[in-house]
Amino acid sequence: MFVFILAAWPIYNAITEGAKREIDSTKLAMARKINESVRSEVMSQKFQDVADAVGANTTFSPLADRFYTKAKLDVLDFQKKYKDFELTVEGRVDETRNSVLHFKAAVTWRDYKNQPHPPETLFFMMVKP
């Protein structure tokens, strides 16, 4: 029996490591999907509405989640399975032109070794028409 356990242990480790890495791949894919959803939702808003929410901040500050409600719901749904999944969205006005808004969407989670995974970040901008 002891010999069987010694022989089976490396196989068990290989299978569990593969499953853990697959979870990381799933989280990465979902993070990218959510970031794209944030970009799409924010860009579909009226410039003036978003500009009013950003204000005169030239440094990144949190953006109200009313501008990306579907992405926020996707995160809440994904958190039912993976509790460590978080989304932050920040915006700022361009330092030289108030007709340009900059945004940063970032999704964070912990990897299979329970270490913080580098955030999956998407930068984008909105220009006044």
Order of alpha helices (4+ residues) and beta strands (2+ residues): alpha-alpha-beta-alpha-beta-beta-beta
